[in-house]
Amino acid sequence: MDGGALHVHQATIGELQTAASTILAPLAVTAPGEDADAFRADIDAAAVGRAAVARFRGAAHLVQRSPRAITSTDPELLKLTLHRSSEPAAADQGGTQSRARSGDFVVFDMTRPYRLAVPDGCDVMAVGISRTELGRHADTVARRAARRLPADTGAQAVLAAFLQGLGRHLDELAGPAEAHVGDALVSLLIAAFTETEPGRMDTATELADRIRVYALAKISDPNLCVESVAAAHGISARQLHRLFRRTGIPFATWLRGERLERVRRDLLDPRHDGRTTAAVAARWGIHDPRHLARALKARYGRTARDLRLDR
């Protein structure tokens, strides 16, 4: 969704289908049996940073992403759901099936067909997020499609608590707060889905993932660098360089790209028109205007002024 908030009280099944398709991508939503006329649901949704977040509460329904509804122009989204209901929800994608109980996450790849049958009295938080937002973690998340992920411990529990709080305060986010909350959501989602079972983890990969989450949480700090991040994780700068060499992108290059993407996003956002380019850049830890100008031109082929005019 492009912005603003959506609230529909006692929505019909048709209104739920329209809302879900607008928030995410074209979906078919139906009520079971002969309950279509009696169906009612409450819908609350908003854009949070570059993610779409929605809360659906109401009667039983079936959500389907059919092959006919998928086109090459659809955004490459991943959909994360957090379930709260007395009865389990039934998820099915690509032959993988699961029954999500209250407190479970389920993720779906919106580029492929799927089915989700939600029970009566459901309370579902849904997050639609572009694969590009998750970067190299997108495939890791997508591989868990239709599998239940309990949210009772670790990063999963933190993400669940975060989403529940977010669902209660969607109307209260604006300006910089919305962007920061959106960044935190992405970081928590990556943390929750890159945690692996002890004894099966790739220690180096896990450490690199944790370092990325840490860096994204502190990305506005101009002193964030290889040395400070390495010290915070009890390793040397040389070890950190070696760790990120395995990923194919040096840490400093990755961090610079993340900062530039956030600067670009703010320059394209009319809500930041009152800020100078220098102020926008400083917000994301960049304090050298000449470096910023060169970096924007090299990465996007546009100056800061061009980006603002491109809107």
Buried (B, 14 or more C-beta within 10 A) or exposed (E): BEEEEBBBEEBBBEBBBBBBBBBBBBBBBBBBEEBBEEBBBBBBBBBBBBBBBBBBBBBBBBBBBEEEBBEEEBEEBBBBBBBBBEBBBBBBBEEEEBBBBBBBBBBBBBBBBBBBBBBEEBBBBBBBBBBEBBBBBBEBBBEBBBBBBBBEEEBBBBBBEBBBEBBEEBEEBEEEEBBBBBBBBBBBBBBBBBBBEEEEEEEBBEBBBBBBBBBBBEBBEEEBBBEBBBEEBEBEBEBBBEBBEEBEBBBBEBBBBBBBBBBBBBBEBEEBEEBEBBEBBBBBBBEEBEEBBEBBEEBBEBBBEEBBEEE
